[in-house]
Amino acid sequence: MSSSARAWLVVGLLWLVACINWSARGMIVTMHDSVVSVIPMTDAQFGLLTSSFAWTYGLLSPFAGFLSDRFSRSRVIIVSLIAWSALTWLTGYARNYHELLAMRVLMAVSEATYLPASLALITDYHRGSTRSLAVGMHMSGISVGCALAGIGGWLSERHSWGYPFHLVGLAGIAYGVALIFVLRDAPREAPGRAAEAGGRSEVRFGRALASLMSRGSFLLVLVYYGLSGLVGWAILGWMPLFIQTRFHLGQGAAGFSATGYVNLANLCGVFLGGILADRWSRTHPRGCILVPAIALCFATPGVFLTANTGIPFLAMGGLVAFGLGGGFSDANMMPILCLISDRRYRATAYGLLNFAGAICGGLAVYMAGLLQDLHFSLVQILNGAAVVMVVCPVLLFLIKPPSEPSAPDEPDGPADKLPLMPAGVPLSAAGSGEV
């Protein structure tokens, strides 16, 4: 198999992992009535099921990203997949609230390593002009997984609330075993690269953290990801219930509407955002930054529209606008990190973003549940989230990457400055160093 074909095969393999991951983590928010009927809880407690996941996931993400920089990315991915799938299966057997909460926390522990490792592995394989598209294709698996999470509400209505967890968990375990035989790391060493002779053993967490936090552009991205996580997790956690009560739908129909429209739009956004960013980056060093920034300017009004209209068609249109903007962002986060951070610490960098996004997002989900217990409406809560979202594109516009090609221990240069090589072929083979 050619190196280019292998690079795209890796994207395809990881696409299905992402799909399983996000369907497993998101199902519970579409099963509110089924879960609460068996395990009684308040809205704040129900929100805590998602918040506890987010906080654990966020706290561990920087260390999880470091593990992916330090050890084999492919092995980290496989262990993570099998572990979280087993825990998903066990979740369906929870007998009370405390057991259910414990399963959500353990799922977060097992899932924390996946996204930093997978995106770093994809950018190891894809150098130059295919990077944003490759990342976008992988992120489309997340969109499909989030959309499929709606099946949790539908299946739990027809079977039991634990049935969807059993189904998805067993599928993930089987796929993880299959990946042991086909998923491999990209080549990292090359003749004449003495600085990299030690491989990942030279990566140190303290050094990685100091390098990343000393860069102003990375700090802007970190704040952006925290704010976007606040908005995104709030919508993930409470939109199914909002749609159900606002438009008087059943649990299954509301779950599909809340997750389906936004994630199908996100699916389109990651492809379109990846293609546009790759093309613009050939002539403009900030192409992968400007594309999501511009898209978010149009996505923000979508949240206001969904929160305030009484017309289902317009509400779904607002979710579509929000999903498209999110897709443009998802496709370009790792390419942006490749421009502004040390290439040795890409997974750690993304882990720090996950930390900011998940901690802020978990707080948003829990506070939204608490505010509802205090008789605030979901309309007020979603309007507040939309106000926060206004800041997000401004932060992206402020990011300024280096203007020249980089040394081996610095960020990648602009895409138009990179040597032209087929997708997936290490630039070190041409004497230019790994990108």
PLY file of the C-alpha trace (Angstrom):
ply
format ascii 1.0
element vertex 435
property float x
property float y
property float z
element edge 434
property int vertex1
property int vertex2
end_header
0.00 0.00 0.00
1.33 3.45 -0.92
2.07 5.96 1.82
-0.73 8.23 0.53
-3.29 5.40 0.62
-2.11 4.41 4.08
-2.56 7.98 5.30
-6.19 8.02 4.15
-6.80 4.51 5.50
-5.82 5.75 8.95
-8.38 8.54 8.65
-11.04 5.99 7.72
-10.17 3.66 10.60
-10.24 6.49 13.11
-13.48 7.87 11.66
-15.36 4.85 12.98
-13.64 5.08 16.37
-14.76 8.71 16.67
-18.29 7.74 15.68
-18.48 5.06 18.38
-16.89 7.37 20.96
-19.28 10.29 20.56
-22.39 8.16 20.26
-21.44 6.42 23.52
-20.82 9.63 25.45
-23.83 11.54 24.09
-26.63 8.97 24.31
-27.57 9.69 27.89
-28.73 13.27 27.19
-31.35 11.92 24.76
-32.68 9.42 27.35
-33.77 11.86 30.09
-37.25 10.47 30.71
-36.23 6.79 30.45
-33.31 7.18 32.86
-35.14 9.35 35.39
-38.11 6.97 35.47
-35.83 4.16 36.65
-33.23 6.15 38.62
-34.97 9.24 40.12
-32.92 12.46 40.10
-33.27 16.23 39.87
-32.37 18.27 36.78
-29.17 19.36 38.53
-28.25 15.71 39.16
-29.04 14.78 35.58
-26.84 17.64 34.39
-24.10 16.43 36.73
-23.95 13.14 34.78
-22.64 15.11 31.82
-20.72 17.66 33.89
-18.84 15.00 35.85
-17.84 13.41 32.57
-16.71 16.77 31.19
-14.72 17.77 34.27
-12.93 14.44 34.54
-12.28 14.41 30.81
-10.96 17.96 30.93
-8.73 17.51 33.98
-7.06 14.45 32.47
-6.79 15.74 28.89
-3.42 17.54 29.18
-1.81 14.42 30.68
-3.63 12.20 28.20
-2.29 14.30 25.34
1.21 14.03 26.78
0.91 10.21 26.83
0.19 10.35 23.10
3.30 12.46 22.51
5.39 10.20 24.73
4.21 6.73 23.64
2.75 4.99 20.59
-0.28 6.96 19.42
-1.93 3.94 17.80
-1.59 1.78 20.92
-2.98 4.58 23.11
-6.00 4.84 20.79
-6.70 1.10 20.85
-6.45 0.77 24.64
-8.70 3.80 25.04
-11.33 2.39 22.65
-11.53 -1.03 24.31
-11.63 0.49 27.81
-14.37 3.03 27.17
-16.43 0.47 25.22
-16.30 -1.95 28.15
-17.37 0.82 30.52
-20.19 1.83 28.16
-21.45 -1.75 28.28
-21.24 -1.79 32.09
-23.10 1.55 32.33
-26.29 -0.19 31.25
-26.17 -2.27 34.43
-26.05 0.68 36.87
-28.64 0.18 39.64
-28.67 3.64 41.26
-27.56 7.22 40.73
-24.15 6.81 42.37
-23.26 3.82 40.21
-24.37 5.68 37.10
-22.30 8.72 38.09
-19.26 6.52 38.76
-19.56 4.91 35.31
-19.68 8.34 33.66
-16.50 9.40 35.48
-14.68 6.20 34.53
-15.80 6.60 30.90
-14.23 10.06 30.91
-10.95 8.64 32.22
-10.83 6.09 29.41
-11.86 8.52 26.65
-9.51 11.39 27.54
-6.59 10.06 25.51
-8.47 9.43 22.28
-8.92 12.81 20.57
-5.41 14.23 21.17
-3.87 10.92 20.05
-6.04 10.52 16.95
-5.59 14.08 15.67
-1.84 13.94 16.30
-1.65 10.63 14.43
-3.57 12.06 11.48
-1.27 15.09 11.26
1.72 12.73 11.49
0.44 11.05 8.33
-0.90 14.14 6.52
1.57 16.92 5.82
0.95 20.12 3.88
-2.07 20.55 1.65
-4.27 17.66 2.87
-4.07 18.34 6.61
-7.29 20.31 7.21
-9.33 18.01 4.97
-7.97 14.89 6.70
-8.73 16.33 10.14
-12.16 17.44 8.91
-12.96 13.97 7.58
-12.08 12.47 10.96
-14.14 15.06 12.80
-17.10 14.14 10.59
-17.09 10.84 12.48
-17.76 12.84 15.63
-20.67 14.59 13.90
-22.17 11.28 12.81
-21.62 9.81 16.28
-23.35 12.76 17.93
-26.24 12.44 15.49
-26.50 8.70 16.15
-26.58 9.42 19.88
-30.22 10.31 19.29
-30.91 6.62 18.80
-30.40 6.23 22.55
-33.72 7.92 23.30
-35.50 5.89 20.62
-34.08 2.52 21.70
-34.67 3.18 25.38
-38.34 3.89 24.67
-38.68 0.51 22.95
-36.43 -1.64 25.15
-34.79 -0.52 28.40
-32.61 2.46 29.22
-29.55 0.17 29.46
-30.06 -1.48 26.06
-28.32 1.26 23.96
-25.26 1.16 26.23
-24.97 -2.61 25.86
-25.26 -2.38 22.07
-22.69 0.38 21.53
-20.30 -1.03 24.14
-20.10 -4.47 22.54
-19.62 -2.95 19.06
-16.71 -0.84 20.35
-14.98 -3.79 22.00
-15.15 -5.83 18.79
-13.77 -2.97 16.69
-10.96 -2.28 19.16
-9.78 -5.89 18.90
-9.79 -5.62 15.09
-7.69 -2.42 15.17
-4.88 -4.21 16.99
-3.97 -5.81 13.67
-4.28 -2.82 11.30
-3.63 0.51 13.05
0.01 1.66 13.15
1.98 4.82 13.94
3.40 6.96 11.13
7.22 6.83 10.60
8.91 9.44 12.79
12.65 8.98 12.37
14.82 9.69 9.34
18.56 9.63 8.50
20.37 12.75 9.58
17.83 13.68 12.27
20.03 13.29 15.33
17.82 15.61 17.32
14.99 13.11 17.00
17.05 9.96 17.52
15.58 9.51 20.93
12.05 9.52 19.53
9.27 10.26 21.98
11.48 9.47 24.99
12.76 13.08 24.90
9.28 14.56 25.40
8.74 15.94 28.92
5.42 17.24 30.25
6.88 20.25 32.08
8.86 21.31 29.04
5.82 20.88 26.80
3.64 22.93 29.13
6.21 25.72 29.38
6.62 25.85 25.62
2.90 26.04 24.92
1.93 28.50 27.65
4.68 30.91 26.61
3.04 31.47 23.22
0.45 34.26 23.02
-1.33 32.69 20.06
-1.77 29.42 21.94
-3.28 31.26 24.91
-5.82 32.88 22.56
-6.76 29.47 21.19
-7.03 28.12 24.74
-9.48 30.87 25.77
-11.42 30.41 22.53
-11.77 26.67 23.12
-12.92 27.22 26.69
-15.68 29.60 25.62
-16.76 27.47 22.68
-16.83 24.45 24.98
-19.11 26.34 27.37
-21.60 26.94 24.54
-21.23 23.56 22.84
-21.58 21.40 25.96
-24.59 23.42 27.16
-26.31 22.77 23.84
-25.25 19.11 23.86
-26.55 18.62 27.39
-29.89 20.43 27.24
-31.04 20.89 23.65
-32.90 17.52 23.54
-34.99 18.51 26.57
-35.48 22.03 25.19
-36.79 20.72 21.86
-38.99 18.17 23.65
-40.69 20.74 25.88
-40.73 23.66 23.40
-42.34 21.77 20.53
-44.16 19.02 22.50
-42.30 16.10 20.93
-41.68 12.61 22.25
-38.30 11.76 23.76
-37.10 9.87 20.67
-38.20 12.52 18.16
-36.73 15.33 20.27
-33.44 13.47 20.65
-33.09 12.97 16.91
-34.06 16.59 16.19
-31.65 18.05 18.74
-28.69 15.89 17.73
-29.49 15.18 14.09
-29.77 18.61 12.50
-26.82 20.19 14.28
-24.53 17.25 13.67
-25.47 16.71 10.03
-24.68 20.39 9.53
-21.44 19.87 11.44
-20.69 16.96 9.11
-20.99 19.26 6.10
-19.00 21.94 7.90
-15.95 19.80 8.62
-15.65 18.81 4.95
-16.31 22.28 3.56
-14.18 23.96 6.23
-11.30 21.57 5.59
-11.38 22.05 1.82
-11.64 25.85 1.99
-8.89 26.13 4.60
-6.50 23.89 2.65
-7.04 25.95 -0.50
-6.78 29.33 1.19
-3.69 28.26 3.15
-1.81 27.83 -0.13
-1.90 31.58 -0.66
-2.54 32.97 2.83
-0.64 31.94 5.98
-3.74 32.42 8.16
-6.14 30.51 5.93
-6.96 27.78 8.46
-7.58 30.50 11.08
-9.73 32.87 9.03
-12.05 30.19 7.62
-13.51 29.14 11.01
-13.46 32.72 12.32
-15.63 33.93 9.44
-17.95 30.92 9.70
-18.56 31.54 13.41
-19.71 35.08 12.63
-22.66 33.52 10.81
-23.19 30.65 13.27
-23.69 32.78 16.38
-27.12 34.18 15.33
-28.27 30.58 14.88
-28.24 29.98 18.65
-30.34 33.12 19.23
-32.80 31.99 16.56
-33.21 28.49 18.00
-33.72 29.81 21.53
-36.35 32.41 20.66
-38.47 31.14 17.78
-41.66 29.17 18.20
-41.49 27.80 14.67
-39.85 24.34 14.47
-38.48 24.95 10.96
-36.65 28.12 12.06
-35.37 26.46 15.23
-33.85 23.65 13.18
-32.39 26.24 10.80
-30.65 27.90 13.74
-29.19 24.56 14.79
-27.96 24.02 11.22
-26.17 27.39 11.25
-24.57 26.58 14.61
-23.53 23.13 13.42
-21.91 24.46 10.24
-19.83 26.96 12.18
-18.77 24.29 14.64
-17.72 22.04 11.76
-15.50 24.75 10.29
-13.86 25.11 13.69
-13.45 21.36 14.28
-11.69 20.84 10.95
-9.10 23.51 11.66
-8.20 23.31 15.35
-5.34 20.86 14.93
-4.04 22.62 11.78
-4.04 25.88 13.78
-2.05 24.17 16.54
0.41 22.93 13.92
1.03 26.57 12.98
1.46 28.00 16.46
2.91 25.22 18.68
6.03 23.08 18.88
5.47 20.05 16.64
6.69 17.66 19.36
3.82 18.68 21.63
0.79 18.60 19.33
-1.16 16.00 21.30
-0.34 17.78 24.56
-1.54 21.05 23.03
-4.83 19.51 22.00
-5.13 17.94 25.42
-4.89 21.40 26.97
-7.64 22.61 24.64
-9.79 19.68 25.72
-9.08 20.64 29.32
-10.35 24.19 28.81
-13.34 23.17 26.71
-14.49 20.32 28.92
-14.06 22.12 32.26
-15.99 25.17 31.03
-18.52 22.97 29.25
-19.13 20.78 32.26
-19.68 23.86 34.39
-22.19 25.16 31.83
-24.17 21.90 31.77
-24.34 21.67 35.56
-25.21 25.35 36.04
-27.94 25.07 33.41
-29.52 22.24 35.40
-29.14 24.16 38.65
-30.69 27.30 37.12
-33.66 25.26 35.93
-34.17 23.98 39.47
-34.24 27.69 40.44
-36.94 28.26 37.78
-34.84 29.89 35.08
-35.99 28.88 31.61
-33.90 27.12 28.97
-34.61 30.08 26.68
-32.77 32.39 29.08
-29.92 29.91 29.44
-29.47 29.46 25.67
-29.56 33.22 25.12
-26.77 33.57 27.67
-24.74 30.94 25.82
-25.24 32.82 22.56
-23.89 36.03 24.12
-20.73 34.19 25.15
-20.36 32.81 21.64
-20.07 36.33 20.20
-16.53 36.55 21.62
-15.30 33.36 19.92
-14.64 34.60 16.35
-12.96 37.74 17.73
-10.37 35.60 19.51
-9.63 33.64 16.33
-9.12 36.82 14.30
-6.44 37.90 16.84
-4.25 34.80 16.31
-0.99 35.55 14.48
1.12 32.50 13.45
4.82 32.69 12.52
5.36 34.04 9.01
8.35 31.88 8.06
9.08 28.14 7.87
10.16 26.70 11.20
13.05 24.78 12.66
12.46 21.18 13.81
11.47 22.27 17.33
9.21 25.16 16.30
5.70 25.45 14.83
5.08 24.53 11.20
5.35 27.38 8.73
2.46 28.53 6.55
1.12 25.90 4.21
2.31 27.75 1.12
5.87 27.66 2.47
5.93 23.87 2.91
7.64 21.68 0.32
5.15 20.05 -2.03
4.98 16.31 -1.33
2.29 13.69 -1.85
-0.11 13.26 1.08
1.28 11.04 3.79
4.92 11.06 2.56
7.31 12.22 5.32
9.02 15.46 4.28
12.13 14.17 6.00
12.54 11.84 3.01
13.27 14.95 0.98
15.65 16.29 3.59
13.19 18.88 4.89
12.35 17.47 8.32
9.09 16.20 9.72
6.07 18.47 9.52
0 1
1 2
2 3
3 4
4 5
5 6
6 7
7 8
8 9
9 10
10 11
11 12
12 13
13 14
14 15
15 16
16 17
17 18
18 19
19 20
20 21
21 22
22 23
23 24
24 25
25 26
26 27
27 28
28 29
29 30
30 31
31 32
32 33
33 34
34 35
35 36
36 37
37 38
38 39
39 40
40 41
41 42
42 43
43 44
44 45
45 46
46 47
47 48
48 49
49 50
50 51
51 52
52 53
53 54
54 55
55 56
56 57
57 58
58 59
59 60
60 61
61 62
62 63
63 64
64 65
65 66
66 67
67 68
68 69
69 70
70 71
71 72
72 73
73 74
74 75
75 76
76 77
77 78
78 79
79 80
80 81
81 82
82 83
83 84
84 85
85 86
86 87
87 88
88 89
89 90
90 91
91 92
92 93
93 94
94 95
95 96
96 97
97 98
98 99
99 100
100 101
101 102
102 103
103 104
104 105
105 106
106 107
107 108
108 109
109 110
110 111
111 112
112 113
113 114
114 115
115 116
116 117
117 118
118 119
119 120
120 121
121 122
122 123
123 124
124 125
125 126
126 127
127 128
128 129
129 130
130 131
131 132
132 133
133 134
134 135
135 136
136 137
137 138
138 139
139 140
140 141
141 142
142 143
143 144
144 145
145 146
146 147
147 148
148 149
149 150
150 151
151 152
152 153
153 154
154 155
155 156
156 157
157 158
158 159
159 160
160 161
161 162
162 163
163 164
164 165
165 166
166 167
167 168
168 169
169 170
170 171
171 172
172 173
173 174
174 175
175 176
176 177
177 178
178 179
179 180
180 181
181 182
182 183
183 184
184 185
185 186
186 187
187 188
188 189
189 190
190 191
191 192
192 193
193 194
194 195
195 196
196 197
197 198
198 199
199 200
200 201
201 202
202 203
203 204
204 205
205 206
206 207
207 208
208 209
209 210
210 211
211 212
212 213
213 214
214 215
215 216
216 217
217 218
218 219
219 220
220 221
221 222
222 223
223 224
224 225
225 226
226 227
227 228
228 229
229 230
230 231
231 232
232 233
233 234
234 235
235 236
236 237
237 238
238 239
239 240
240 241
241 242
242 243
243 244
244 245
245 246
246 247
247 248
248 249
249 250
250 251
251 252
252 253
253 254
254 255
255 256
256 257
257 258
258 259
259 260
260 261
261 262
262 263
263 264
264 265
265 266
266 267
267 268
268 269
269 270
270 271
271 272
272 273
273 274
274 275
275 276
276 277
277 278
278 279
279 280
280 281
281 282
282 283
283 284
284 285
285 286
286 287
287 288
288 289
289 290
290 291
291 292
292 293
293 294
294 295
295 296
296 297
297 298
298 299
299 300
300 301
301 302
302 303
303 304
304 305
305 306
306 307
307 308
308 309
309 310
310 311
311 312
312 313
313 314
314 315
315 316
316 317
317 318
318 319
319 320
320 321
321 322
322 323
323 324
324 325
325 326
326 327
327 328
328 329
329 330
330 331
331 332
332 333
333 334
334 335
335 336
336 337
337 338
338 339
339 340
340 341
341 342
342 343
343 344
344 345
345 346
346 347
347 348
348 349
349 350
350 351
351 352
352 353
353 354
354 355
355 356
356 357
357 358
358 359
359 360
360 361
361 362
362 363
363 364
364 365
365 366
366 367
367 368
368 369
369 370
370 371
371 372
372 373
373 374
374 375
375 376
376 377
377 378
378 379
379 380
380 381
381 382
382 383
383 384
384 385
385 386
386 387
387 388
388 389
389 390
390 391
391 392
392 393
393 394
394 395
395 396
396 397
397 398
398 399
399 400
400 401
401 402
402 403
403 404
404 405
405 406
406 407
407 408
408 409
409 410
410 411
411 412
412 413
413 414
414 415
415 416
416 417
417 418
418 419
419 420
420 421
421 422
422 423
423 424
424 425
425 426
426 427
427 428
428 429
429 430
430 431
431 432
432 433
433 434
